[in-house]
Structures are given as C-alpha cells and as structure tokens.
Amino acid sequence: MAGVMAALVLARPFRRGPSCLGRLFRRGAGGATCGPRGRGARRGAGDSEVLQKSLRRGVVLSTGAFLVYGAHKLISGFAEVHASFKVEEVVEQADYLYGSGETEKLYRLLVQHKNSDDAELLWRLARASRDLAQLSSTSAEEKKQLAYGALEYAKKALEKNESNSAAHKWYGICLSDVGDFEGIKTKIGNAFVIKEHFQKAIELNPKDATTIHLIGIWCYTFAEMPWYQRKIAATLFASPPTSTFQEALRYFHMAEEADPNFYSKNLLFLGKTYLKLNNKKMALLWLSKAKEYPAHTEEDKQVQKEALELLNSM
C-alpha cells in the first residue's frame, strides 16, 4: 500500500483531464526526466552524473506511473463488478415485487434509480410507472403524470440500449398510453411508430408472447375502428393504419403458440376475434378458457367478467 501511495504522490502533477492515465502511462520517464538543462548544467562527468540521477528518477516515476495505472485498473474493475452486482440485485428485487403484484413498492424501489444508465432498470421503471397509473386508486392527474414519466423512462432505456427488446416493447406501450391524452390525430400518428417498436422487439426476441399479443391488439384495434374515425384518419393521413380481424387472429394464435396460456387477455381476444369472424364454435372455446383462467390480478378479474358477459350473450 505504501508503494501505491508513493506512486500516487509522484504522479499527481501529471494528472490532467479525463485521459490523464493514458498520457501518464505514455509519457513514462520522458515526462519526468527533463532535468537541469542550460544554466548550471556541466559537461563531461557532471553531465554523466546528472544523466544517471535523471535516469534513476525516471525509473522511479515510470514505476510509479505503472503502479498508478495498475491500481486504477484494479479499483475500476472492482467498481464495475460492484455496480453490476448492485444492478442485478435491484433487478432481482424488482422482478420479485412484480411477480408478487406489489405495484406501489415496486415503483418506490425503481424510482430511486430514475437517473440510472442501465436499460434493464429503466424499462422496468417505465413498466412500474404504467402499472401504477392503471390502478383504480390513482387519481386522474397522477395517471397523466405517470404515463408521461413512463414514456420518458422507456425512451431513455432505448437511448442506453437500442438492442433491448423489452425497451422497445415498453416504449410502444407507453407511447400508446400518452396518445390517450393527446387526441385522435396524435394517437393515429403514433400508431405507425408503436407497431415498428413492437416488430423490433419481436425481431430481437421472437419468443416474447406478450409483444406478439400486442401486435394482435394493434391489428384488432384498427380492424374495429369506427367508420367516423376511419374518415378522420383518411383526412389526416394519406395512408392511415389499417388491419383485419384475420391478421389480428394470426398474431393471437402466434402468441399462444410461443407461450401457451400465458395471459388471460390473449384468450379473451381469441374469443372476441372469432366472434367478429362469426365463428361461434371457436369463440365459445376461447371465451370459456378466458372465463376459467385463474384471477391473479385486477385485469384477470375484468377478463373473467367480460368473457362471462360475452358467453351469456351468445
């Protein structure tokens, strides 16, 4: 430790700017052995003596520089491992709370890391913000603030890592939510961007059933769009987004194939889409599955209720 401290003291005058270590290591003895030149510098034996002293000092400084560099790498490596471990620890806690349905606790945990540069934390914070906004106990003003906050966190996650599938997914979801506060023109205009991000998420993670389901919802929404909204869309956009119930059905089945029985809402929309296509036999099958799906969340309970209402109306 004494050697490292001595190296730090010797190196201190050379530490300038963010690349100080690089410059220090490159300069080595050269930066330290300028020695006495000109005035008072004797030739011959005196020069030899001065040179030897300078060389010895240069070796010390070069060794010091090397020790500083080594110490820095050691400390930096430890800091990186420690930071990585901390992120993993928070992610583990967050996933446990998410699985337990502890929405408020999850948000409080993750919002502490809103200035993080880690995409894994940021997209989880976007999801937690959105989930908190969805709670019935959240006020209208809070819902709006949380929705816009969620979009910012998802956007930042993408900026930090464009190859993160979940960041693309949650950016698409949060952008859709914000459209609810900005009117039909913005909502329809955002639809193209939303679908692009969902498709990118699937490209990065083809087995993500949730994102496949979301594209199905996108297709179902535009297939079901009322005539007056279609007219507005045609006025606002040269090529407004369109889709069909057949396309929506294809994505809902793809999601089910990727992860069978993964989501009550996918079962519900399979039933609803078959109803739209006048296939009552298949609608009965999927609506019955949705009604019988174990209710773990408020959304599951709503799905059960809607599935039962549709079954009773058939």
PyMOL commands that set and color helices and strands:
alter all, ss='L'
color gray80, all
select helices_A, chain A and resi 2-14+20-31+45-99+103-111+119-134+140-160+165-179+183-204+209-223+227-236+245-258+264-276+280-292+298-313
alter helices_A, ss='H'
color red, helices_A
deselect
rebuild
show_as cartoon
